[in-house]
């Protein structure tokens, strides 16, 4: 393994402090993968800056020494997006965790990238506001990582993904240049560079300050949990609810394997362990009229074959009904040591047939595949569970993953809904993008990063 040159380590410590440059093998172990543990690689070093100026100075130093950089938030990503090879340095955001400004008059906030997603809503709550994007990992994931991946979450069905809420950015390029994109009063009349940057997966530069829109907290929230004997029937219920013109805040499906894993863990939410699927349905908004929407959704669930439909009467009961969905990934470790989460999106009307095909793929390769996903917008998350120390099983995982992606694309879908392409899915890009499209994407990256020092080896196939 390569080691960080002593003179470079000294100069980096002069910028961020001696405690915030990590280069010994044991401490780097925590950075060898993100949430997708199938891929692992220790970086050359990890640097933990605290300000935009420090990031700029660190980038200038590393770029002058031709060392590639990989931005990293909380490491909850699920596409290998924060994976660094042994010659690259990770720039972590864990010290950049300040909410710089809460502006209730303009319903805005300005935060550093290391602010945890859920902490922003907690800080805004006394003002009657909240931050809408809510990834399942929101208690751990950071705003900077959400910006990089254009993250969604259970409520993106009604409220949309991160790009809808980011109004301004301060970013640092590989060469250390500080750029300010958009911001209050500057959103119109020019190229939408904020929109270009959000979802660029750390390949264009690193966001060091993020301005976001906040929303008023809804007057009322109503949450249902429908239980099914077949996951295909839960998919049919989703199609029926949306077809009649209802707009729930969330429609989430959890399959039987996931239910049993969660119920055997400290996150147990009281789901019946003999169920093969559960559907979380949530409506929010003005109290008047919500009751009618809830009754229509209950009717659709029962017509689709629900054996039971529960309704939360209190906020505590609502949180309990969400346990199976919000804590699903955390409970997967009870089933297997490793997890590969795929992230394809298909038209809602094709959900039942695609789910059946995914099940058939799992059976054919003798792999355990658990499903938990944003059913309302067709964003599937097949969780392939395996042991990475078993080389034969690992090969089966790769083959099954490729087949799942091809099935989703053939159904009119795409290869990612919110987790990003990263390292894991770059070989699937030709399934959805032509060569000319990918070459154009590379040209856009080159505008921001002409020396290709930012997060190398991600998103685009190496031969583009």
N, C-alpha and C positions, 0 to 999 in steps of 0.2 A: 504494500500500500504506500502511495506517495505521501510525503509529509510536507507541511507548510514551511516554506523557507523562513529561517529565523529573522531575517531582516524585514520580510513582509509581515510576519506575525507581530514584530515590534511596532511597525508603522500602523497596523490595524489597531493594536492596543492603545496607541497614542490617540487614536480618534475616538474609540468607544469605551476605553477603560480595560484594564488588564483582565478583569473577570468575565468580560463579554466576548472573548475570542476563544472558541472551543476547538481544540485540535487533537486531544488524546482519544485513542480508539474507544475506550469505554464510554465516554460522554457522547461520542458520535453515534453510538449504537441507537440512541433514541431517534435519530434522524435518518436512519437507513431506508425507511419506507414511509408512505403516508397510510391512510386507512385501507389501501389496497395492498395487502401484505404479500401478494404473489410475487411482487418485484421488490428486490432489496439491493441497495448499493450505498456504501458509506461515502459521504462527501469528503473533500479535502479538509474542510473546516466549516465552522458555523460562526457567523458574526451577528451580534445582537445590538443594533443601533437603537437610539431613542428619539432622534429628531430627523427631520428632512435634511438638514445640513449634514448630519453625520452620514446618512445614507448617500448623499451626493459625494462626500469625500471618500467614503469606502468604495463606491463604484468607480470614481476616477482612478483610485489606486489600483484596483483589480483590473480595470480595462487597460491601463498602461502596462500591466504585467501579463496581458493576454489570458487572464483567468476568467472563465465563464462563471455566471452567477445564477442562482435559482432562488427566487423569493418563496418564502414559506410562512404560512399562518399557523394554525393550530395542528396541522397535519391530519385533519379529518377528511381530506379529499379522497375520492374513490376512483381515480383514473391514473394514478402514478404521476400526477402533475407536479408534485414537489420532489420527485426523485432526482438525485444529483449523482453524477458519476464521480469516481475518485479524483478527478482533476478539477472539479467545480466547487465553488464555495456557496453555501446556503446563507441567505440573508433572512434571518428570522424577525418576526414582528412582535414577539412576546412582550418586549419592553415598550412598544409603541401602543399603549392601551388607554390613552386619555380621550375622554369625551371633551373636545375642545370648546364646543358651544352648543347650547340648546336654545333655539329661537322659536318660541311658540307663536309669535306674531306672524311669522312667515311659514310656520310649520316645517321647519328645517332643523337639521343638526349637522355639525361638522365633527368628524371623529378621526382618530388615528386608525390605521388598518388593523392593529391588534386588539381592538375593542371586540369583546365577545358579543355576538348577535343579540342574545337574550338580554344582556346588560343594557343595551340601548333602550329597549322597550321599558325595562324596569326604571331607568332614569327618567324617561319621558312620561311615565304613568301619572305622577302627581300633577302634570300639566294637562291630563286628559288625552294624551297622545300616545301613539305606539309606532313601531317600525314594522311594516307588513310582511316582508319576506321572512319566512320561518322554516329554514331547513330542519330536517329531523334532528340534526346534530346542533341545533341552535344554542343549547346550553354550553357548547364547547367551541363551535366554529366561530371564525372571526369575520368582520366586515370586509377586510382586505381580501381574504380568500373567497368570500361571496362575490366580490367584484370581479376577481380573476376568472371565476367559473360561471358567472351570471347565474348564481344559484336560485333555485325555486323553493319548494317546500309544499306541505299539504294545502296551504291556502292560496297557492298560485293560480288555482282554477278561477277564482273570482278576482284576485288582486294582482296577479301577474308576478313576474320574476324581478330580480335585482335591477335590471336595466331600466325598469319603469321608475325607479326611485332615486337613482344616482343623478344628481344635477350638476355636480362639479367635482373636479379631481385635481390634486397636486400630485404629479408623478415625477420620478427620476429615471432618466434613460441610462443605458449601459455606460455611456461616456460621462455620466454624472451631471448632465444638464437637468435643471429643474424647470418643469413646464406646468403651467396652470391652465387647466381646460375647463370651460364653462364656469359655473358658479352663479349665485344669486344675481339676477339682472343681466347675465351674460349668455343666456342659453340660446338666444335667437339671432338670426342674421349672419350666421357663419356656418362652416362645416361642422357636423356633429362629431367632434373628436372624442367627446365623452362616450358616445354610443359606440364608436369604433374600439375604444380601449376596454370597455366593460365586456368581459367574456374572452379576452385575449390570452388568458391562461398564463400570465406572467411572461409572455413571449415578447411584449413590446417595451416593458419597463415595469417599475414597481410603484404602486400607489402609496403615498405617504400621508395624505389627508383626503378624506372622502366627505363630500356634502350630500346629504340624502333628504328626501321628503319624508315627513311624518304624517300619519293619518289620525283623525279623531277616533277614539275608541268607540266601537259600535254600542248602540243603546242596549241591544239584547242579543244573546247567543243561545241557540237551541241545538243540542247534539243528540244524535241517535246512534245506536249500535244494532245492526241487523245481523243475525246469525244464519248461516246457510250450510246445507249438506254438500253442496258442490260449488267450487269457485266459479265455474262457468255461469251459474245462476246469479251469483253476486255481480258478475260482469253484465248480465242482462238487466239487472236492476239499475245499474249505472246508466245504461243506454236509455232505459225507459224514463228515468228521472230527467235526463238532459233533453230527451226528445219532446217532452211535454212543455219545454220552455222554462223550467225552473233553473235558478242559478245558485246552487249551494256555494258556501265559502270553501267547502272541502268535500271530496268523495274519495275515501281511501280504502283499499282492500288489503286484508291480511289473510294469508292462507293457513291451513291447519298446522303445518310444520312449524310455522312462526308462532302461532298461538301457543302451541305446547311448549316451545322454548321459553317464551315470555312467562307463561304461567308457572314454569318450574324455577323461575328466577326471583330475585328480590323485587322485580318490577311488576309482579303479577297484578292484573287488573280485574280478575274475576271472570274472564272469558271461559265458556264451556270447553273443556279440553277435548271433547269428542267432536267438536265442530270442524268442518273442513274449510270454512271461510267466514270472515267477518267483514262487514262494510261499515265504516264510520261515515256518517252523513252529518254535516254541520251547516246551519243557516245562521246568518247574522244580519243586523240592520235595525230598522225601526220595529218596535214590538208589534205594532198593528200590522197584520198581514202575515207575520211569520208563522202563526199557528196553522193557517190554511196551507202554506207551503209544506210544513212538517207533515200534516195529515196526508197530503198527496204523495210525499216521499214514502211514508209508511205503507200506503196502499200499493205503490209500485214495488216495494221490497217484498211484500206478502204475495203479490201476483207472480213475482219472479221465483218464489219458492222459499222465502225466509221462514224459518221455523220459530223465530222469536225476534221481536224488535223492542229494544230498550230505549228509554228516553231519560236523559239526565235532568234531575229536578234542581240540583244545586251545582255551584262551581266545582265543589269537591267531586261530585259524581261525574261531572264533565271531564275532569282531569283523569279520573279512573277509566272512563271509556277510551280515552286517548292513549292509555298506557301501552296497549298492545302495538300501536303504530309508532309512537314516539320512541319507544325503548326496544324496538325490534332488533336493530343492528347490534345493540349492546348485549342482547341475549343470545346471539348466534354462536358465541363461544362455547355454549353448552352443547352444541351439536358437533362442531368440528374445530380444529385448531386454526384453519385458514378459511378465508372467505373472498370470493371474487364477485363483486356486485356489478351487474350489467345495468345499462341505463338507456334503453331504447324507447322510442315513443311511436305509438301506432294509432290509427284512427279509432275512436271509441267503439265504433260499430264492429271492429275486427277483434276486439279484446277476447271474446270467448274462444274463437278458433285459434288465435295466437297462443293463448294460455294452454290449450290442449296440445298444441305442437311442442311447446316448451316442455310440458310434462313427458311427452313421448321421447324427446331428446334426452332428458334425464334418465329415463328408463333404459334407453338404448345404450347409453354409456355407463350405466350403473352408477349414477351420481345423484346425490341428494341435492335437489334444487328447491329452495324455499322462496316464496313470492310475497312481497309487500310493496305496494306501489300507489302512485297518484292516479287512481282510476279515472277521475274526472277529465283529465286531459290526456289519457292514454299513455302516461309515462311509466313504463314497466321497470321494475327492479328485480330481475331474477337473481337470487343469491345462490351461487354455486359453492357448496361447502366441501372442503377437501383437506388433505394433509400434504403440505408442500414437500415434505421429506420423502414422499412416495413418488418417484419420477414417473412411473407408469400412470398414476392417477393424475398427476400434473399435466401430462400430455393429453389425457382425456378431457380435462377441464378446458384446455386451449381449443380442442376440436369442437367441443360442445358449445363453447362461447361463440365461436365463429358461425356455427349453424344457427344459433339463436339470433345473432345479428342479421344473417341473411333472411331468416324467416320474417323478422320485423320489417326489414326494408322491402321485401317482396309484398308485404301487406300494405304498403304505402306509407311506411314510417321512416324514421331516421335513427342514427346510431347513438345520439345522446340527447337527453332532455334537460339535464342540469348538472351532471357530474363532469362534463367536459370530455375532450378527446384524450388529452394528456399523452402518456406513453402507451397506455393499454390499447387505445382504439385507433391509433394513427394508421395501422395497416388496413382498417376498415374504411378509411376516407374515400377510396375509389368506388365504394359501393354507392355513395351519395353525391360525390363531386367529380366532375370531369377534370382532365389534366389542365385545361386552360383556367378553370376556376381555381384550382390549387396553386397554379403559378401566380395568379393574381393575388391570392392570399399571401404568398411569399413576398410579393412586391410590396404589399402593405406593411408587412413586418419589417422589411428593409428600410422603409421610410422612418420608422421609429428606432430601428436597431440595425444600422448598416453593417456592423461588424458581427452580427449574429451571436452576440455574447449572452443574450437573455434566454434563460431556460431552454438550452439546446436540446434537440432530439424529441421535441414534443409537437403534437398536433399533425404536422405534415409528414408524409412518408419521406424517407431519406433521399429517394431518387427524384424528388421534385426540385 
